[in-house]
Amino acid sequence: MELEAHLLGTSSARPANGREVSGSIVIVGKYQIAIDAGEGFQTRLKKQAQVLKNAKWETRISHTRLDAIALTHGHLDHCWGVLPMLLSMGLDCKKNPLSVLAPLHHDAYIALVKDGMDAKMPDSVPTVDLINQMRFWWAHLFNKISPEDMFPIFWYTVSWIDGEEKWLQLDPQNGTVSQLSTPPKPIGPHSLTPHQTTHSVPSCGWRITSADHLGKFNAKRSAELGLSHNQISKLANGEDITYVATSATTSSATTGVISVANEILLASDFRGPSTSGVSILITGDTGADAPELLALAKAAPLNLLIHESTYSDSYQTNAINYLHSTSRDAAKVATKIAAENLVLTHYSSRFVKTEIPLTEAREDHPRVHAGEDGDIFQIERDGSLKIFRISDGSPSQIFEPF
Ligand SMILES: [Zn+2]
């Protein structure tokens, strides 16, 4: 398994019909990332962790193991669970650092750059903007847990100004705002990248791509050349080396003469072709025409798109008015960006069952799955997808999901 996602809430706006609000966990390599954390997220995470433990599942999840929380926007069904989970992390002695990544209104970005951490937010910045929520979290967090007991948290924000991605790192304890010239890299060699979406407040989806795999190292050739351990190690790590080639000639006139020649050995000649990582994108809330999402068509291939699907065709007007998507909108986006698989989530409380959204989406994309709380998605290195559903407290593979 190269990448695994746990969908821990598929309802929109409020818990309904046995579904909880937004929040997912993605596992890539040794890293665990939460994408959104609505109301009650830590409870859902613990419940899923217990299911995995009981099932002797290959991977284990825990709030104390999270490396990043990436938020899609400031509406409470996507982030009300962050503060209590942060407090629990502190109480449960989390050790490894956590990065919190949040999209901010562009005027919040400008105010922070100009006036620093205490900047007054202009009226254009919505009350639910994540800068206001983070300030609320900081006040509670640093009041409740003493600094020496606190695990390291890095606070990153992203805003778009004239389409350009702008990153800040905020340090609430030192009161500093730093502009970043390159995006943060909170999950080691893997990438976690925002894609701006269209909603009533600043919003984005998050794409997680596992690191490329190096091609196979040609050990046979290095042995034939009689290279030292040190030389092999350099080549294996991508470093070109100078190789002293020696050869003894055997013709009668020159018997015993050894010719010496320096040769540059290129590390790239000792590796087979590398293979690309696999990729998942989780949207958060979005209207149907998010230009940044559509621009993905030009980016790397996407194995799995988890897209909001608040409405069905009958409620198209609501989707347009409230900047949400119908399941057909989600399928059209998946087709336009050539996503191999689509999972629907974020259903309106109107949908007790998902047949209608699923049927409508399948008219526009061949591989659509209607997500439910607890569903697990595993993407293998070759891009193939396995889907598991929790039934009777344990995960069972769905063998014909499409
Ligand atoms: Zn929502």
Residues whose N, C-alpha, C, O or C-beta is under 5 A from the ligand:
A	BS01	ZN	S12 A13 D77 D285
